[in-house]
Amino acid sequence: MNSDQIYNAYCHQLTVIDKYKKETEEIEQILGKALGYPWYKDDPDIFPKATEADGVCVGVETAWSLAKIAADKIKDCEKSLK
């Protein structure tokens, strides 16, 4: 593998990582909103310039943990409907 191929492979990996990070952040926002996490814009004392575009604050949660919380809530709702 020559230096151009190595560089191209490296750039490709960076692109893949960036896409994965963006997708993960979008998943966190979708789940955070559905689960009722607080909006940044709703706390102007801490986030004075936040707008709706900034989304919700999911804290330390990850896409995985938010999905788990959502799945547990769905199961609880199904149980209460029975």
Secondary structure, DSSP 8 states (H G I E B T S, - for coil): --HHHHHHHHHHHHHHHHHHHHHHHHHHHHHHHHTT--BGGG-TTT-TT--GGG-B--TT--HHHHHHHHHHHHHHHHHHH-
